[in-house]
Amino acid sequence: MIYIMDERRKEERRILYIPLCSDVTIGSIHQQEVLCGSMEACIKDISIHGLRCISPLRFPINSNFILRFQTRIMDNVINLDGNIAWRKNDPQAPGIYEYGIQLHHDEFSSAMFTKLFNDMGIWLKSSSFVPGCRFCTKETCPLYPSKHKIEHH
């Protein structure tokens, strides 16, 4: 797979040939915390300030609607909060949506995530495998192997 840098991108992205499996839940709506269940989403690529994922859930595109992703990167459980920047559906995979998420970090989570992101980049230069991550597998993730080929817009 060849990846061409989109001019709109502000920063380097880590393309994950095996997606990270993540629990996604609604974190807040209009700054009011929401308590609800979670569902799995596959993170296909990630940067310091954003991620691209797929999910069977159809979320609204609204800056007041914050999603929370929880995954494991290099043996660290990490929570990533962000709002949906865009959504696409794939006519060949009805009921699966692809999202572009703009991440929001506080000072502590930003420093921690930046270090993990940089360490992950070192591993990805020589391998598609990063140790200690929660990668999607056929046994654990209902969305993997993905039959849909939604690409960058």
C-alpha positions as CSV (number, residue, x, y, z in Angstrom):
1,M,0.0,0.0,0.0
2,I,1.4,3.4,-1.0
3,Y,0.4,6.4,1.2
4,I,0.5,9.9,-0.2
5,M,0.6,12.7,2.3
6,D,-2.5,14.8,2.0
7,E,-1.7,18.6,2.0
8,R,-4.3,19.2,4.7
9,R,-2.4,17.1,7.2
10,K,-0.5,19.2,9.7
11,E,1.6,16.4,11.0
12,E,3.0,12.9,10.5
13,R,0.6,10.0,10.7
14,R,1.3,6.4,11.7
15,I,-0.4,4.1,9.2
16,L,-1.3,0.9,11.0
17,Y,-1.4,-2.1,8.6
18,I,-3.0,-4.1,11.4
19,P,-5.5,-1.7,13.1
20,L,-5.5,-1.0,16.8
21,C,-8.6,-2.4,18.4
22,S,-10.2,0.2,20.7
23,D,-13.2,0.5,22.9
24,V,-15.2,3.6,21.8
25,T,-17.8,5.3,23.9
26,I,-19.5,8.7,24.1
27,G,-17.4,10.8,26.5
28,S,-19.6,14.0,26.6
29,I,-22.3,15.9,24.8
30,H,-22.3,19.7,25.2
31,Q,-19.6,19.3,28.0
32,Q,-21.9,17.1,30.0
33,E,-20.3,13.7,30.8
34,V,-22.2,10.7,29.5
35,L,-22.2,7.3,31.1
36,C,-22.9,4.6,28.5
37,G,-21.5,1.3,27.2
38,S,-18.8,0.9,24.7
39,M,-18.3,-0.8,21.4
40,E,-15.2,-1.8,19.4
41,A,-13.7,0.4,16.7
42,C,-10.6,-0.2,14.6
43,I,-8.0,2.6,14.5
44,K,-6.5,2.5,11.1
45,D,-4.0,5.4,11.4
46,I,-3.1,8.0,14.1
47,S,-1.3,11.2,14.6
48,I,-0.6,13.4,17.6
49,H,-3.9,15.4,17.0
50,G,-6.1,12.9,15.1
51,L,-7.0,9.4,14.2
52,R,-8.9,7.5,11.5
53,C,-11.2,4.6,12.6
54,I,-14.0,2.4,11.5
55,S,-17.1,1.5,13.5
56,P,-20.5,0.0,13.0
57,L,-22.0,3.0,15.0
58,R,-23.2,6.1,13.2
59,F,-22.2,9.1,15.3
60,P,-23.2,12.7,14.5
61,I,-20.7,15.1,13.2
62,N,-20.8,17.8,15.9
63,S,-18.0,19.5,17.8
64,N,-20.0,19.2,21.0
65,F,-20.1,15.4,20.7
66,I,-16.9,13.9,22.2
67,L,-15.9,10.3,21.7
68,R,-13.5,8.5,24.0
69,F,-11.2,5.8,22.6
70,Q,-9.4,3.4,25.0
71,T,-6.7,1.1,23.6
72,R,-3.3,-0.2,24.6
73,I,-0.1,1.2,23.0
74,M,3.3,-0.3,24.0
75,D,1.8,-1.8,27.2
76,N,0.1,1.6,28.2
77,V,-3.7,1.8,28.4
78,I,-4.5,5.1,26.9
79,N,-7.7,7.2,26.6
80,L,-8.0,9.5,23.6
81,D,-10.8,12.0,23.5
82,G,-11.9,13.8,20.3
83,N,-14.7,15.1,18.2
84,I,-15.7,13.8,14.7
85,A,-14.2,15.9,11.9
86,W,-15.7,13.8,9.1
87,R,-17.7,10.6,8.4
88,K,-17.9,8.4,5.4
89,N,-19.8,5.2,4.6
90,D,-18.8,2.5,2.3
91,P,-21.4,1.3,-0.2
92,Q,-19.7,-2.1,-0.3
93,A,-19.8,-2.5,3.5
94,P,-23.2,-1.3,4.7
95,G,-23.4,-0.4,8.3
96,I,-19.7,0.4,8.7
97,Y,-18.6,4.0,9.0
98,E,-15.2,5.6,8.7
99,Y,-14.4,8.6,10.9
100,G,-11.7,11.3,11.1
101,I,-11.3,12.2,14.7
102,Q,-9.7,15.5,16.0
103,L,-8.1,14.6,19.3
104,H,-8.1,16.8,22.4
105,H,-5.4,16.4,25.0
106,D,-4.7,18.0,28.3
107,E,-1.1,18.7,29.2
108,F,-0.4,15.4,30.9
109,S,-2.1,13.2,28.3
110,S,-0.4,15.1,25.5
111,A,3.1,14.5,26.9
112,M,2.4,10.8,27.5
113,F,0.8,10.3,24.1
114,T,3.5,12.2,22.2
115,K,6.1,9.9,23.7
116,L,4.2,6.7,22.8
117,F,3.5,8.1,19.3
118,N,7.2,8.8,18.8
119,D,8.3,5.4,20.2
120,M,5.7,3.7,18.0
121,G,7.2,5.5,14.9
122,I,10.6,4.0,15.7
123,W,9.2,0.5,15.7
124,L,7.1,1.1,12.5
125,K,10.2,2.1,10.5
126,S,11.4,-1.5,10.7
127,S,8.3,-3.6,11.2
128,S,4.5,-3.4,10.9
129,F,4.3,-4.8,14.5
130,V,4.7,-2.7,17.6
131,P,4.9,-4.7,20.9
132,G,2.4,-4.3,23.6
133,C,-0.4,-2.9,21.5
134,R,-4.0,-4.1,21.3
135,F,-4.1,-5.0,17.6
136,C,-7.3,-6.3,16.0
137,T,-7.4,-10.0,15.4
138,K,-10.0,-12.3,13.9
139,E,-10.7,-13.8,17.3
140,T,-11.2,-10.5,19.3
141,C,-12.5,-7.9,16.8
142,P,-15.8,-8.3,14.9
143,L,-14.6,-5.6,12.3
144,Y,-11.4,-7.5,11.4
145,P,-10.4,-8.6,8.8
146,S,-12.0,-5.6,7.3
147,K,-13.7,-6.2,4.0
148,H,-14.1,-2.5,3.3
149,K,-11.6,-0.4,1.5
150,I,-12.5,3.2,2.5
151,E,-9.4,5.3,1.8
152,H,-8.4,8.9,2.6
153,H,-10.5,11.5,1.1
